[in-house]
Amino acid sequence: MELWLLILIIFFITVLLITTRIVHHTSAALAGAVLASIALFTNGVPDHEILAMVRLEPILVIAGMTVVAEVMRDAGVFQFLVVYLIRLTRGDPTKLFVVFSLLTAALSTVVLNTVVILIMGYLVVLTCQALEIRLHGFLLGVMLAVGAGGAFTLIGTTPNVIIADYAGFGFYYYITRFGILALIVITLSLIAVFLMIRGQLTVEDSDQSDRMMNLDPWTMVPNRRLFWVYAGFFALLIVAFVLFPQPYVVAIGGMMVFMTVSHADPGASLRDIEWDIIFFIGGLFVLAGALELVGILSMVSDAILLTSGGQLIPSSLALLLITWFGAFIIGGPPIATVFAPLAVDMATVMGWPIGVRDPLFWGVGFGAALGGVATPFGAVPLLVLSMVSFENSEMSRRRFLILAILVNIIQMGLCSIYIVLFAPPI
């Protein structure tokens, strides 16, 4: 059997296992990586070339930021902010919806989506239970806000971490290029969700609301001195992401500082790292590298360029649509791992230099990040759905996901407009 065909078969079997959830997605990715490595090695590819397919930079960013977020959560920084904002809204459901959604979007710009949704989802559930508010609409807003907020920053989503490594984008690039777009997408997304669920934003028991107003935010903070120390270091960490071009250095440096200040057991802190995500991505890197090595990615890029007539904007929009649909089926990280090097190959074939080729990566990034939030198989939706029961609820699980997809389509339309308007002339 030809090597390229064998690699393609291994890739599709791995994708099938990830999609159907027959086995855990990390196990599927690692099994696919092992089989692909064996196939390559037995066909004369040296082992050091196979190991080089695993890109350490995005993995280090994910590891570092996960530890930082865990330390911040243990210090009560995020929880304090949420309780404080609840008191500011005086328990009004509509104001709470806006505050929770905007805070989620803001946090997701600097913390990975899965970490944000664990923090915010937990707090939304507790708050809605305390106020006796139906929480489905709140969780829908939070889920879409975390996707919209994370899609436009370097460290907000795993796909963006991967894409930035291939494209050479820095933290400052994301802020300056996508800041206005992020605000527009987040605002319109939340308006759309609010119009869909506004009938559910009611308080059943006003006495419960009054009791929540008496809650002191500082009760969420175990140590006030450490609270201010962590808040200050976190602000410095964001500044460092803006100033330094190597995000993985900043992330690991930030992790070391937070571990040192917290006097945490290094073993315990390292256990907080999302190891399943890291091994999942590592396996996908090997599969993507194998596809590139045997020429499959080149064939796909040639097909896209032929269909789009070799034009930058149609090619970018094609990548946006393909990656969104692919991320919807199997999640964002696998798609970003495959299509980021594909964008590099397309730019190389057409001779588009750095700067001109950027819209290709915009398409891959928007599609992978936003599509990965809409899918019922993605980490964020699964976490959200696990927090709520749909029994005896006015909103069914099916309606919840349909509403999420409808708003996600609106987000994709806005991203398409952005690519058309701001793609550089060739």
N, C-alpha and C positions, 0 to 999 in steps of 0.2 A: 504494500500500500504506500502511496506517495505520502511524504512527510506532511505536506500542507493539508492534505485531506484528513490525515490522522489527527493533527492539531485541531482542525475545524470540528471534527466529530467530538473530541474531548471537550472543546469549548461549549458546543451546543448541549451536550449531556450535562455539563456543569450548570449552565443557565437553566436547563429544565429542572434540575434538582433544587436550585435556588428558588425558582418560580413556584414550584409545586409544594415546597417545604416538606418533601419526603424525608430529607435529612436536614439538620441545622445548616444554615447558609455558610457558616464558617467552616464546618466540616466538608461541605461540598466544594468550596473554593480551595481548601488545602488539598483535597483529593485530586481535583483537577490540576492544580499546580504540580503535584508530585507526578502524575501521569504524563503531563506535558514535559516535565524535566527529564523523565526517563526516555521519552520519545526523542527529545532533542539530543540527549547525551549519547544514546545508542546510534544516532546518525551523525556523530562527529562534532557536535557543538561542545566546546570545553565548558567545564563546570563553572569557572570564574565568570564566563559570559552569561550563564544562566543566573548566577547569584546577583550579577550587576543589574538584572531586570527589576529587582526590588529597590524602589526609590525610598531612601531613608528620610529625606527631608519632610514630606507630608506626614510620615509616621511619627516623627519626633514632635511635630506641631500638635498632633492629636494627643499624644501621650502627655506632653507638658501642660496643655490647657485643661485636660481632664483632671489632673492633680490639683491645679490652681482652683478650678471650680469647686472641687470637693472640699478644699480647705476653706474657701469662702463660705460655702454652705454650712459647714460645721461651726464657723464663727458667727453665723446668724446674720451676715451682711444682707443677703438677698431677702431673707424673711423679714428683717427689720424694715426694709424699704417698702415691702408689700403691705405690711400692717399699717405703717405710717400713711400710705396712700389710701388705704381703706378708711381710715379715720378722716382723711381730708374729704372723701366723697360722702361721708356721713351715711354710708350704707345704701346709697341710691343705686339700684341695679344697673341702670343705664350708664351712670358715671363709672361704676365698677367695671362694666364690660369694656369701656373705652380705656380705663386705666390699666386693667390687666392685659389687654391686647397690646397697648403701646409699650408697656413695660416688658412684655414678652419679646416684642420686636426689637426693643433696644438691647436687651440682654443677648438676644441671638446674634447680634452683630459682633459680639466679642467672645461669646461662649458657644461651644458646639451645641447643635440643636437637641441632641438626645439629653444632654445635661440640663439645658434650659427647660425642656418639657417635663423632666422629672421634678425640677424645683417648682415651676409655675403650676403644673398640673396638680401636684400635691396641695399647693396652697389654694388653688381655685376650688378644689374639692372640699377642703376644710372650711373655706369661707362660705361657700354655697350651702353646705350642710348646717353651719352655724346660723346663717340668715334664713334658712329654709327656702332657698331659691333653686329653681330648676337649673341644673348645671350643664346640660347638653349644649346650649347655645354658647356659654362661656368657653367650654372646651373646644368647640368648633372655631371660635374666634382666636383662641390661643394657638391652636394647631396651625391655622393659616398665617397667623402673625409670625410664628417662629420660622415658617418657610420663607415668607417675604422678607423678614429681617435678615435671615442668614444667607439668602441667595446673593446679596450684593456686598458682602465683605469677605476678606480672605479667610478668616478663621471661623466664620459662622457655620459653614457646612463642610462635611468631609469632601464632597465633590470639588468645592472651590479650592480647598487645600491642595488637592491633586492637580487641578487645572492650573493653578498659579505656579506650581513647580514646573510644568511643561512650558507655559507661556512666558514665564519670567515676570509675572505681575507681582507688585508689592502691595503692602497694606495701603499706602498712600494712593496708589493707582485706583483701588476700589473706591476709596472715599471720594476722590475727585471726579471719577468717571460715572459712578453709579449713585452718588448721594441723592441727587434730585429724583432720579428714577425710583430709588427705594422709597422715598417719601410719597411719591404719587401712587406706587403700587400698594404700599401699606394702607394709605388713606382710602383708596377706592375699594380695596379688599374688605376692610373693616366696615365701610358703609354698606357694601353688598351683603355681608354677613348679618349686620344689624337689621337691615330691612327684611331679611329672611326669618329672623328669630325674635324680633322685637316683642311679639306677643307673649313670649316666655319670660321676659325680664320683669318679674313681679316678686315682691316679698310676701310670703305667706303669713309671717308673724312679726309685727312691728316691735314687740318686746325683745325678740332675739336681736334685731338690729340695734336697739338701744344698748343691749349688753355688750355687743361688739364694739360700740363706740367707746366703752370704758376700758377696753384692752390697751395696756401700755406697750408700745412697740419694743421698749427695752427688755421686756420679759422674754423676747426672742433671742436676746444676746447673752451668751454665757459670760463674756468678759469684755467690758466696754473698752479697755485699753487696747486689747488685741483687735477689737472691731475697727477702731480708727487706724491702727497700724495696717491691717489688711486692706482697708478701703484706700489708704494712701498708696500702698504698693501696687494695688490693682490699677489705680489711675496712672502711676508711673509705667506700668506694663503696657498700657494702651499707647502711651506716648512713645515708648520704645518700639512698638510695632510700626508706628508711623515713621520714625526716624531711621531705623536700621533696615537694610534691604534683605537680610536673611531672617525670615520669620521663625525658622526652626531654632536658631540661636537664641532669639528672644524668648520663645516658649520654654525651652529647656532651662535657660537662665532664670526665668520667672518661677518655674517649678522648684529649682534649687533654693531660691530665696524664700519662697513660701514654706517649703519643708523645713528650712533652717529656723525661720522665725517661729513657726508653730511648735518646734521641738518634737515633731511627730516622728514616730518610728518609721524609718525609710521603707522597711518591708511592708508596713501597713499602708503607707502612701502609694507605693508602687502597685499594691493590690487594687487600689482604686482606679488604676488605668483601665480603659476599655480594651482589654486584651483581645476579646473576641472580635472587635471591630478591626484592631490592628492586624491580627492574623488573617482575617477576612480580606482586607485590602492587600496584604502581602501576597496572598495566593492569587488575587486578581491581577496584581502587577506581573506575576510570572506568566499568567495566561495571556495578558495583553502583549507582553514582550514576545511570547512565542508566535502570536498572530502577526506581529510586525516582522519578526525574523524570517518567517516563511513566505512573506509577501502578501498575506491576505488583506491587511489594512491598506496596502497600496492599491489593490484591486477595488476595494470599496471606495476609497477616495477618488480613484479614476472614474468610477461609476457616478458618484455624486457630481463631480466636476463636469462630466459629459452631460448629465441631465440638466444641470444648471447653466450650461453654456460657458463654463469657465468664468462666470461673473461672481464677484465677491459677495454681494448682498443675497442673491438667490442661494448661493452655497451656504451662507451663514444661516439663512432661514430654514434651509433643508436640514442642517445640523440641529437647529433648535427643535424642529418638529420630530426628527428621528430620536434625538436624545430624550425629549419629553416623553414620547411614547415608550421608549425602552426603559426609562426610569420608572414609569408607571407600572410596567410589568415586573421588573426585577429590582427596582430601587436605584438610587442615584450613584453610589460608589462604583458598582460594576460598570455602569455606562460611562462615567467620567474616566475610569481607568482605561477603557478601550478607545473612547472617542477623542480624548486629549492628544494622544500621539497621532491619531488619524488627522486631526486638524493641523498638526505640525507637518505631516506628510503632504497634505493638500497644499499648504502654503509653499512648501519646497518645490512641488511640481510646477506650480504657477509662478514661482519666483516672487511671491509677495513677501517683502521684508517685515521685520518687527515694526509694529506700529500700524502698518497697512493690514496685516493679517489678523489683528486683534478681534474683529467681529466674528471670526470663526470660533474663537474661544468664548466670546460672549454667548453665542448660540449654544455651545456645549454646556457652559456654566449655568445659564438660565434654565435650559431644558432639564439638566440632571438634578439641579437643586430643587426646582419647583415641582417637577414631575415626581421626584422621590417623596415629596410630602403628600401628594394627592393619592398615591397608591395605597390600597388597603394592606399591602404587604410590607410597607416601609416601617422603619423603626419608630418614627414619631407617631404616625397614626396608630400603630399597634399599642404603643404605650398609652396613648389617649383613650383608645377603645377599651383597654384593660382597666381603666379607672372608673368606668361608668357602666351601669346596667341599663338596658333598654326595655326591661320588663315593666309593664304598667306605666310606660312613658308616652308622652305625646309625640315624641320623635323616635322613629325606628332607626335601627342601625343602617338600613339601606338608605333612608332619607338623609341621614347624617353624612354618609359618604357621597351621595349624589350632590348635596349642597357644596361639599368640599371640592368636588370636581368642577362644578359650575364656576365657582369663584376662581379656581385654579386656571380655568380657560380664560377668564378675564385677565388674570395676571400674565398669561402667555401672550395675549393680544397686545398688552402694553409693552412687553419686551420686544415683540416683533416690530412695533412702531419705532421703538428706540433704535433698533438695529438699522432700520431703513433710513431714519433721520440722521444718525450720527456715524454711520460707517464712513471712513475716510475715503476721499477720491483716489482712484488709481491712476 
